[in-house]
Amino acid sequence: MEDVIQVENQFYVLATSSLADDRTRVLKFGTTFGVFNRVGDIESIGLGEQGLYHQGTRHLSRFALRMGDKAPQLLRSTIQNDNAFLTLDMMNPDVYGESGLILARGSVHIFRSKFLWQSSSYDRLRLSNFSMSPVETWISLDFAADYADIFQVRGTKRENTGQLFSPIVNHDSVVLSYRGLDGRVRRTILQLSPPPERISENSADFRISLQPKEESAISIVINCEQEPRRSIVNFDVAMSEALAALDQVRLRFCHVTTSDPRFNAWLSRSEADVMMMINGNPEGDYPYAGVPWFNTVFGRDGILTAMECLLAAPGIARSVLKYLAAKQATSVIPEQDAEPGKILHEMRRGEMANLKEVPFGLYYGSVDSTPLFIMLAGAYLDRSGDLPFIQEIWPNIQAALDWIDHYGDVDGDGFVEYQAKNDKGLSQQGWKDSFDSVFHRDGIIAAAPIALCEVQGYVYAARLSASRIARELGQLDPAEQQETKAESLKINFESAFWDEELETYVLALDGAKKPCRVRSSNAGHCLWSRIASPSKASRLVRTLMSEELFCGWGIRTLGSGEVRYNPMSYHNGSVWPHDNAIIAAGFARYGFREETLRVLDGLYEASWFMELNRLPELFCGFHKRSDAEGPTLYPVACSPQAWAAGSPYLLLESCLGINVDSDTKVVEFAAPQLPPTVDRLELSGLSVGDQSVDLCVRRDGPEILVNVVGAERSSDHRSGDVEIRVWP
């Protein structure tokens, strides 16, 4: 989902150094996020992405804690399991004065906690003297704000920038500010408690005096704003409010636990990451795409994350559909790639977007968001039974169908193609949107307009979804029309895209309708959408699970035998968790449960080697899986990333063969399977219409049994108004 074009292009995400030990810690609340180093500071090292950001602008580019003249020594650094806090244990280094050593290391313990809430970063230092002597020392903070736009941080050069104002220094606060070329004033207010001994425009010094076993605390609140606020909430009040808000988000999720503690750690982090990507967003439960580069609305990412989370949190789908319907294009605007009925690709709030230095303020350059929007509407209706809401957005669904017919399929051949409408936007507009992701067997980039194989599958599924919705609304003629168009597309797709020699669907058709004869993961999405012929499914599955594509940790985006294969690339040989989850769901839909489990197992074991058990946006696709060494990281991957975090939910849904019918209050399990390391799995608070149920799925020899928690063992019984059915 990277909105970059090519290496030499201004939107490319630079990777100028190795990650080495430049590991970061990420916090997010709404449109504010922080990328900190492992001690909770902000420094210009590594990839240069550290900072405190608000609405696409870096409001703090330096924030360094010193004790004496050195950084404290780190003992422990972790993001809490719920992603609410960054907590650190540190100790003082050796501190020297004119007379020599004045404070031996390890005398003072520093417990540091950080969190974000309502456009502000909260930071508390609790200092404890564990020595047997009184301690006299200094805690210093250095800070600065460069107000760089997120695209500047990513590597885009700007000829001109706005005006930095002189800081306003008070006895307990400093106000930094900047007027952008867009006329907006952005402020960073640092509020310090207790007031420091010395304070300047870029530093603050606190005198620390501690008797043996005595404690003291320092609180720093950093507020990011474009309009002045009347007051800043103190640390304890903000912490209480932030935890209460997170509890409200948690109530909207079905929680999954298993008999495998490692599996639970993976699920817990995934759940927390999805929650973090929606918590505090002004768009409601709309998941932002990823931190640091994509902390904003993306159409495709929001839709697919909602699809992944339909089982656990169907309310996400409602929020995504509602917001995208409101932002649906209504006119032709070439510089935004907008056309009537088209669904949003991306929106930005930063200075460069406001000035149209980048086209992504409100940008529609994706070919698949529109059919995926219709697919999500159908899936949400199936999952929730919320017909009144679907009726409300039915005009938007009809407009999306019109876009498919008139703008998506310009040449009238039945296939949806794309071609960029302006030279500042994206040249590739599928989910693999880097400039070199669509090419012919000899490596030559395909000429537009381009018809991607997976997009035809999305259109097929969208038409069937629209048909089901139309029938529910009593509109039989539109329902039959969409069914007819879907069947025609399926026949034509099979003829134009299947490659007998490669045993897969080709990546795409170029502008001359010449097939891009390339083995890629895209074809796996054709199983998920069910456009793939059942007669070809087994051969396609075999191709996707061959050594050329399946590296052991997951299915690569591109086969290792292709001329542009590069396991370190963004889209031409890497492994993306969401891509794998979609493909595995396709496997399950055609009855290939063993292969579904292999994909799940690969990603699950990959998470063992990831910090915090967090699957990133992508990782490198090197051969081969090793129990001693984990997968190789990709240096500028977003972590957390919404659709990567949502992938375990879709994988489990596929393995369990679970389907919830909210209208009839029936939960069905079709040939359920459990992951190899899991003997018991519980779903707590699974919503079924206006009911909820707690279910247990467990292994009993060769059988998989499903029970309502607390009920007698049975494979088919009713709990209240919810009925459970299990099919072999």
Helices and strands as residue ranges (DSSP letters): E 25-29, E 32-36, E 51-54, E 57-60, E 62-67, E 73-79, E 86-91, E 95-97, E 100-103, E 108-117, E 120-129, E 135-144, H 150-153, E 163-164, E 168-169, E 173-179, E 185-193, E 198-199, E 203-210, E 215-225, H 235-250, E 255-258, H 261-278, H 299-308, H 315-326, G 334-336, E 346-347, H 351-354, E 362-363, H 369-384, H 387-392, H 394-403, I 404-408, E 451-452, H 453-472, H 476-497, E 498-499, E 504-505, E 508-509, E 515-516, G 521-524, H 525-528, H 534-544, H 577-589, H 593-608, G 611-613, H 642-645, H 647-656, E 658-661, E 666-670, E 680-688, E 691-700, E 703-708, E 716-719, E 722-727
